[in-house]
């Protein structure tokens, strides 16, 4: 055991976040911490890392010198941060950064640093935390802004790493790959589920269905008892009437029967009260946000066409000589590494930036709606209704209803955007898109900061949307479920593929396996040639010669390499 949280409580003003959270973190374990936006995940992480104090409860570390490495969500990372990290552990940081695709970081100046994408900055911050080799690694949304290759690398690193990690994430694929136990924060409490995200989801649904079945069965039983009590009361009333007869025998008979009925009624009432008190509680249903996008109409087939499209940044070429087209109703995923130009292409499509070469034709009737990666493009001093720009009573009522369906209560609607969480801000931006009918949705990392339930609801909504969708995302589950075609950024070219992400990954793995087989075959031929040469050379010396010993050792190494390649 590395650390134990016992009955942790935390409130902010009148809002109670954690209401007696208990959990255990064992050495070498990878734990996923999940829950809705605002459930208290980051708050608990801050308490464990001693950034803030709990109102009640305690944390028992099993080692007084536990070193905690903490990657915060949306943490600022500057050139000064990089230089400090390099000074503290240069070799480890450089090795980790290189594994994540970041090279020559020691030569970066402020201009190079400012040109980094959000994913590249996240990788740098992550490299700094990993290179410190902490006893407990806390990662708060580590895959946000990270490209698919970066997420795959981090998942592999978590499997390989022997250390302990507490991972807050809404990336379902990453959780499936990286963790072996899930803690869910819900209603201020923590509940453990052994296994990865998929097991947690299935087990939670099973437990919900089981509890609901028990609850409904007990409700039927209670209704039967209530019916029996009503019937007994009717019989008791009849017996009391008979007890009032003038005939002595009938009176005594009625009195005894009434007494029996009254005892039966009391017994059934006590049974009913006990079942209501001790019985199964109705399981709480999760508040699933509801998104409802409607396309503005069907206008023609081809809405975007690129011919010889090129874009440079200084000396760096993002993409060049790229040809593709987008048809109405297609759902496309943008695939490529951080910094390859996905967001730049989106800005060109929106007319916010000019290409350096080629042409991009946009249908003049096209009405795009854009969701960016952050909430900096909306006025954070305004509240939800002000952002929507509605004032008429019927419009306000309609918008309030829509916001309620998306998980916004009256207090949240009245808050300025600056007081909302990142996930709530993202949902508000989606709400603003909903009230306007678009025939093209452009979504740049739409699931960043959304909780698991919101992600699943958004996926279902996008599947039912009959307009065109362009999604730049590292969320593999979103891409696999929603996108039927891809725009792939590779080798400084944008290529359109007429199939989805799952088939794209399968083809990439098959190609990689083919290349590996070819390389292994070539290497095997080289080894066998060298072995033949060594055998020939050995004949020139006796076992007492120094050259013989060296050749014999080389031969043994070659045998081992051949065995590895032949497996």
N, C-alpha and C positions, 0 to 999 in steps of 0.2 A: 504494500500500500504506500502511495506517495502522499496523498492529501485527502482530507475528508471535510466536507461542509456539513454543519449540523444546524438545522432550523434557522437558516439565514432569512432575515427580514429586512426590507428596505422600502421606504416611502419617500416621495417627493411632494411636500405639502400635504394635501388631502388625498393624493393618489398613492395607493398602496400597490407596489410592483411585485415584490417578493414576499410571500406569506408563509414562511417556514420551509425553505428549500433545503433539502438534504441530498447529498450525492457523494460518491466515492470515486477517486481517480487512482487506478492501480499503475504501478510502474510498467512502462513499455506499452501501455494501452493507448489506442487512438479512439477518442470519444467525440461523437458529433453532438452538438448542442443545438436543438432546433426549437422553433416556436414562431408564433405570429409576430409581426412587427409590433413593438411595444410590450412584448411579453417579459422583457427584463434580461435578455441574453447578454447584451453588452454590459449591463449593470452588474450582473453576477461575475462576469470576467473581470471587471474593474475591481470588484471586492476581492476576488481571489488573488489578483496581482497587487493588492493593497493600494490601488489608486484612490479608492474611496472606502469609507468605513460602513459596515452594516449597522443597522439600528438595533438588531438583536441577533442572537446566534453566534457561532464561533467556527473558525477554521482550524483544523488540527493538522499541521504538516508533520510528516514522520521524519523529517530531517530539517534542522534549524537553518541549514545553509542551502535551501532549495533556490536554484537560479531559474528565474522565469523570463522567457523571451516572449514578448507580446507584440503582435502585428495588429494594430488598431484599424478599424474600418475607416476608409477615407482619410487616413493619417497624412498630414502634409509631409512632403519629402523634398528637401532642397539640396543644392550642391554642397552646402556646408554640412548637411547630414551625411552625405556620401563621403566627404573628406574626413569627417570625424570617425566614421565606421572604418574607412581604409586605414586610418592611423591606429585603430585599436586591434584590428585583426586582418591585415591586408591580404595575406596569402589565402586564408579561408574564404574571405569575401570574394576575391577575384575568381577562385575556383568555382564557387557556387554561382556567381554571376555568369561565368562563362558557360556553365552547364545549362543556364536558362537563356542562352543566346545573346548575352550582353558582353561584348568584347571591348578591349582597350579603354576601360572606364577610367583608368588613371590619367588618360590624356584628355578627358572631357573638360570643356570650358563651359561658362554660363550659357552661351548660345546653343551649344550642343545639348545641354541639360534641358533648356527650355523647349527644345524641339521634341523631347521625349513624349510618347503617348502615355495615357493614364496607365495602360497595362505595363509599359516598360518601367514606370516609376514604382508600380506595385512590386514588380520583380526585384528591383533594386532594394526596396525596403525589406522584402522577404529574404533576399540574399543576406542582408545585414543581420536579420534575426536568426536565420539558420546557422550562419557562420559563428555565432556566439556560443553554439552548442549548449543550449539551456537544458535543465532537468525537466522543466515543464514548458512546452511550447503552446502558447495561446494564439490562435489564428482567427481573427474576426473578419469574415467574408474575404478570404485570401484570393479567391478567383475572380472577384469583381474587376472588370477592365482587362483581364488576362485573356490572351488568345487561346485557342484550343490546344495548341502544342504546349503552351505553358501549363495549362490545367493538367494535361496528360503527364508532363514531367513532374509536377507537384504530387499528383496521385501516386506515381511510381516512387517518388522520394519518400512519401509517407509510408508506403509498404516496406521500403528498404530500411528506413530509419528505425533504430532500436529504441529511440527515446519515447517520451510520453507527450501526447498532444491532446489539447482540448480545442475542437474546431467548430466555430460558429459559421454555418453556411446554409444557403438556400440552393446550392448547386447540387441537384439530386444525383447526377452521374458521379460527381466528385465524391460525395458522401458514400455512394455505393462502392467505390473503389478504395476509399481511404480509411474508413472507420469500421470498428468491430462492435461498437455499442453506441446506442443513441439515448440521450436524455432529452425529453421534451419538457419545455417550460409551458405550462398551461394553467390558467386561473391562479397564478402565483405559486404553484407547486411544481416539483420536478418528478417525472416518472421515467424509469429506466426500461429500455427495450434491448435485449441482446441481438446483435446482428447489425446489418447495414441499413440504409434508408429504405430499400425495397421491403425488407423484412419488417421494419418498423411500421411502414404504411399498411402492409397486409395484416400485421398483428393488431394494429390499432383498429382497423376496420372490423376484424374478427371479434375483438373485445367489445366494440360498440354494438355490433349485431347481437352478440350473446347477452350483453346487459340489457339491451332493448327488448329482447325476447323474454328474459326473466321479468323485466318490469311489466310488460304487457300481460304475461301469464298471471302475475300477482295482482294486477289491476282487475283482470277477469274474476279471479278468486275473491277479491274484496267486493266486487259488485254482486257476486253470488251471496256473500255474507250479508250485504246490505239488503238484498231481496229477502233473505231468510229472516232477518231482523224485522222487516216490515210485515212479513207473514206471521211471525210469532206475536207481534204487537196486536195484530188483528185477532188472533186466537186468544190472546190474553184479555183483550177488551170483551170478547164474547164470554170468556170464563168469569170475568168480574160481573157481567150482567146476570149470569146464572147464579152467582153468589148472592145476588140481591133478591132471589126468589123467596116467597113465603114458605114454600115446602122445605122442611128442615133437611131432608136428605139431598135435595137438589142444591140447597144452599151450601151444605158441607162439601158436596162434590165440586161445585163451582169454585169454592174457596181454595180447595187443594189444587185443582187444575190451574187456577190463576197464579198460585204461588209457584208451581212448576214452570209455567210459561215465563213468569217474571225472572226466575233464576236463569232460564235458558237465554232470555234477552240480555241479561247482564253479562252472561258468559260470552255471548257472541259479540257484544259491544267491546268487551275487554280484548277479545281475539282480534277484532278489527282495528282497535287502537294500536295493539302491539305490531300488527302487520304494517300499519301505516308508519309507525316509528322505526321499526327494525328492518323493514323490507328494502328491496332493491330500489335505488333512486333512479329516476329517469335520466339516462345519459345526456349530457349537454351536447347539443349539436353545434358543430363548428360554424362560425360566421364566415361563410364563403362569399367573398366579394363577387358581384355580378357585373360583367362588362357587356355592353351591347353596342357593337359597331354596326352601322348601316352604310352601305355604299351609296354614293350620290346618284348613280345611274350607270347604264351601260352605253359607252360611247366608243364605238370602233374597236379594232383589235390591237394594233400596235400603238403603244403610248410613249415609248422611249426607244431611241435607236442611236447607238454610238458607232462612229466610223473613224478608225485611225486615232482613237482617243489617247492623249498623252498628258502627263502631268509630272513636273519636276519641282523639287524644293532645293534651291541652290544647286549643288553638284550632285544631289541624290535624285535618281529617277524612280518615281513611285510605280508608274506603269506607262507603257508606250505602245503605239500601233494596235490598240485593242478595239475589236469589233464585237458588238453584241446587240440584242434587242430584247425588249420586255413587252409582253402582250398582256392585255387586260385579263384579270382573273388569276394570273400566275402568282405563286407564293415562292419568292426567291430568298435563299440564304446567302449572305456575303461571307466567304471563307478566306482566311489569310492570317498571317502572323501580325503581331502588333507592329504598327508603323508602316504597313504595306500600302495604305491608302484607302481603306474602307470608308472611314469618316470623310475623307477628302472627296471620294466619289459621291457620297451622299450630298455634300455641300454643292458639288457641281450640278447634280440633278435638281437641287432646290434653287439653283441660280444664285447661290451665295458666294460662289467662287468660279473663276474662269479656268478652263483647261488651257494647256500650253500648245497643244496641237490636236488636229482632228476636229470632228464635229459631234455635238450631242443634240439630237432633235427631241423636243418634248411636245407632246400633243397640246395645242393651245387650250383645249377644253379640260385638261387634266387639273384636278383639284387635290393636291397632296396635303396630308397631315403628317407632321414630323414630331417624333418623341426623341429628344436628345438624351445623352447619358447622365446629365445632372439637372438640377433645378435652377441653375443660374440664369436661365433665359425667361424667368417669370419674376414678377415683383414680389419679393419675400415679405414686404410690409403689408400686402393685401391679404384678406381672408379668402375663403373658397368662393363665396358668392361674388365678391368683387373681381376675382380672377375670371369667373364665368361671364361677367359683364351683363348680368340680368337684374332687372328692377321691377318689372311688372309682376303682380301678385301671382298670376297663373304660371309664369315662367319660374319664379322663385320656388313655388310649390313643386313643380316638375323637377327642378335641379336638386332640391332638397331630397326628394324621393330617390333620385338616381344616386346621389352621394350616400344616402343611407344604405342602398343596395351594395355600395362599394366599401362599406365598413366605416363610414363617417357618421359619428353621432353629432348631436346639436352643438356640444362643446367644441368638437374638432372643426366644425364648419365655421365657428366664430373665431377660431385662432388665426393669427397671421401665419403665412407659410413658413416664416423663420422658426416658428415654434413647433412645426411638424417634423416627424422623423423623415429620413431619406425615403423609406418605403411609402410613407403617407404622401410625401411630395410627389413621388412617381405616380401614385394612384390618382392624385389630383390632376396631374398633367394628362393622364389618360382620360379622366372625366371631361376635361376641357376639349379633348379631341372628339369625344362622343357626341357632344351637343352640336357639332358641325358635321355635316355629311361629307365624307371624303370618298373618292374613288381610288385613291392610292394612300396606303399607310406606309411610312418609312420609319422604322423603329431601330434606334441605335442602342443596343444592349438594353432591351425593354425590361428584362427580368432582374437587372441590377437593383438591389435593395428591396425587391418584392419578396414577401414570405412565401412559403411552400404552397399554401392554399391559393394565394393570389396568382402564383405562376400557373397552377393547374387550371384555374378558372380562365385565365387569359388565353391559354392554349386552346381550350374548348371554344372560346369566343372567336379566336382567329380562324379556327377550322370552319366555323359557320359563316364567316365574313365572305361575301361574294365579290369584293373588289380585289385590287392588286396589293400585294404586300412585299416589301423589301425589308429583310431583317439582318442586321449585323449583330451577331451574338456568339458567345462561347458556350451557351447553354445547349449541350448536346441533345437533351431530351426535348427541348423546344424545337430545335432544328429538325430532329428526326420525325417529330409528330406533325409539324406544321408545313415545312418547306418541301415542295415537290420538285424544285429545280434549284440550281446553285450558280452563283457568280464566284469563281475561284481566282484569287490573286496569287500568282506564282510566276517566278522567273520574269518579274516586271511586266506581266501581261495579265489582262482580265479575260477569262474564258468562261463562257456559259456552258453548263452541263445540263442535259435534259433528264436528270435523275436527282434523287434526294441525298441527304447526308449519309444515311446508313450504307447505301450502295457505294457512295464515294469512298468511305472508309474501308469497305471490303475490297474495293479495287486497289486502293493504296496499299493495303496489307498484302494482297496477292502479288502486286508488283514488287514490293519490298522483299517478300519471301523469294520471288524469282531471282532478283538481283543477288540476294544472299547465297542462294544455291549456286548461282553462276560463279560468284566470288569464291565460295568454298571449294568448288571444283578446280578453279585456277590455282588457288593456294595449295591444294592437295598435290597437284602436279609439280609445283615448285618444290614442295617438301620432299616428294619422292625422288626428284632429280638430285636434290642436295644429299639425300640419304645414300644414293648410289655413289655419289662422289666421295662421301665420307668413308664408305666401305672400301672403296678403291685406295684411298689414302692410308687407311689403317694397315693395309698390307705392307706399307713401306717401313713400319716401325714395330718395335717389340713392346710388350706391356710395360717394360721398365722405362721407356722413353717418355719425356714430358709431353711431346706432341701426341703420343698415343693416348695418354690420359685425357687431354683436352678434346681430341676427336671423339673418344668414347663418350665423354660427357655431352658433347653436342649431339651425338647420335641418339642418346637417351632422351634428350629434349625434343628432338625431331619425332621420335616414336610417340611421345606424349601428345605433341601437337597433331600428329596424324590421327591418333585415337580420338581426340576431341572433335576433329572435323568429320570423322567417319561416323560419329554417333547420330 
